[in-house]
Amino acid sequence: MNRLAIRKILVLSFSFFLTVTFCEARTFGATILHRHLISMPDMPSQQKKSKVSKPKSARKVQKEADKKEKQQDKDYAKFVKENKKRSIEIQTPEVKARMKQNVKNADANYKTKKKNNASRTKSAGKKYR
């Protein structure tokens, strides 16, 4: 019976010793769950986004297509400008003067319309009141 009492005391002291060391370990360092939460970002925007690059041949083709499109836009703008100039040149002097006046009137109407529209908005209204 004496052995049984000693055995119980040893088991209780051993379990007490283990619980004390386990509790101390938890207070000094972060728990496993806590470390896991710290390592994960709160928002997906904080994650690093990887950039997938295209093959070199695809990039080259895209670059050439962009260059060609830019050149086409430039040529079109040049064509429109020359066409406007030609359409004015072939007119009589009276019609030329009237066309110029129409352009001036259209610009003035556009400005007043824009000013009225901007004055009605909250942020731009302070500028014109």
QUIBELBEL-V852784 format. One record per residue. N is the residue number from 1. RES is the residue in three letters. PHI is phi in degrees with one decimal (NA if undefined). OMEGA is omega in whole degrees, -180 to 180 (none if undefined). D_FIRST is the distance of its C-alpha to the first C-alpha in whole Angstrom. Layout:
[[N,RES,PHI,OMEGA,D_FIRST] [N,RES,PHI,OMEGA,D_FIRST]]
//
This chain:
[[1,MET,NA,178,0] [2,ASN,-64.6,178,4] [3,ARG,-65.7,180,5] [4,LEU,-63.9,179,5] [5,ALA,-67.0,179,6] [6,ILE,-65.4,179,9] [7,ARG,-62.6,179,10] [8,LYS,-63.7,180,11] [9,ILE,-65.0,179,13] [10,LEU,-64.4,180,14] [11,VAL,-65.5,179,15] [12,LEU,-64.4,180,17] [13,SER,-68.2,178,18] [14,PHE,-64.1,179,20] [15,SER,-66.5,176,21] [16,PHE,-63.1,179,23] [17,PHE,-61.6,179,24] [18,LEU,-65.5,-179,26] [19,THR,-65.6,179,27] [20,VAL,-66.0,-180,29] [21,THR,-67.2,179,30] [22,PHE,-66.4,179,32] [23,CYS,-65.5,179,33] [24,GLU,-65.1,179,35] [25,ALA,-64.3,-179,36] [26,ARG,-71.6,-177,38] [27,THR,-78.8,-178,39] [28,PHE,-77.8,-178,41] [29,GLY,-115.1,178,43] [30,ALA,-74.2,179,44] [31,THR,-71.6,-180,42] [32,ILE,-63.4,179,43] [33,LEU,-62.8,-179,45] [34,HIS,-63.7,178,47] [35,ARG,-63.3,179,48] [36,HIS,-65.0,180,49] [37,LEU,-68.0,179,51] [38,ILE,-67.9,-177,53] [39,SER,-71.4,179,54] [40,MET,-87.8,179,56] [41,PRO,-72.5,-179,59] [42,ASP,-72.4,-175,59] [43,MET,-119.5,179,63] [44,PRO,-65.7,-179,64] [45,SER,-69.9,180,67] [46,GLN,-79.6,180,65] [47,GLN,-71.8,-179,64] [48,LYS,-75.7,-179,67] [49,LYS,-93.7,180,69] [50,SER,-90.6,-178,71] [51,LYS,-105.1,180,74] [52,VAL,-93.6,-179,75] [53,SER,-93.7,180,78] [54,LYS,-82.4,175,81] [55,PRO,-63.1,-176,83] [56,LYS,-60.6,-179,85] [57,SER,-65.7,179,88] [58,ALA,-67.3,178,87] [59,ARG,-63.7,-180,87] [60,LYS,-65.0,179,91] [61,VAL,-62.6,179,92] [62,GLN,-63.8,180,91] [63,LYS,-64.2,178,92] [64,GLU,-65.2,179,96] [65,ALA,-64.6,178,96] [66,ASP,-63.3,179,95] [67,LYS,-63.4,180,98] [68,LYS,-65.1,179,100] [69,GLU,-65.2,179,99] [70,LYS,-63.3,179,100] [71,GLN,-65.2,178,103] [72,GLN,-63.8,177,104] [73,ASP,-61.9,-180,103] [74,LYS,-64.9,179,105] [75,ASP,-64.0,-180,108] [76,TYR,-65.1,179,108] [77,ALA,-62.2,178,108] [78,LYS,-65.2,179,111] [79,PHE,-62.2,-179,113] [80,VAL,-63.9,-180,113] [81,LYS,-63.4,180,114] [82,GLU,-65.8,-179,117] [83,ASN,-66.2,177,118] [84,LYS,-62.4,-179,118] [85,LYS,-61.4,-180,120] [86,ARG,-66.3,-179,122] [87,SER,-65.1,177,122] [88,ILE,-79.2,-177,124] [89,GLU,-64.9,-175,126] [90,ILE,-81.1,-179,128] [91,GLN,-86.4,176,129] [92,THR,-75.6,-177,132] [93,PRO,-59.0,179,132] [94,GLU,-66.2,-179,131] [95,VAL,-68.5,178,129] [96,LYS,-59.3,-179,127] [97,ALA,-63.1,180,127] [98,ARG,-66.1,179,126] [99,MET,-63.8,179,123] [100,LYS,-62.8,179,122] [101,GLN,-65.3,178,122] [102,ASN,-62.4,178,120] [103,VAL,-64.4,179,117] [104,LYS,-62.8,179,117] [105,ASN,-64.3,180,117] [106,ALA,-63.8,178,114] [107,ASP,-63.2,180,112] [108,ALA,-64.3,178,113] [109,ASN,-62.5,179,112] [110,TYR,-63.2,-180,109] [111,LYS,-63.4,-180,108] [112,THR,-66.0,179,109] [113,LYS,-63.8,179,107] [114,LYS,-65.4,180,104] [115,LYS,-64.3,179,104] [116,ASN,-63.9,180,104] [117,ASN,-66.3,-179,101] [118,ALA,-70.2,-178,99] [119,SER,-71.4,179,100] [120,ARG,-79.7,179,99] [121,THR,-76.5,-173,95] [122,LYS,-68.1,-173,93] [123,SER,-75.5,-176,92] [124,ALA,-88.0,-177,96] [125,GLY,-64.4,-179,98] [126,LYS,-65.8,-176,98] [127,LYS,-70.3,-173,100] [128,TYR,-106.5,-178,103] [129,ARG,-91.9,none,103]]
//
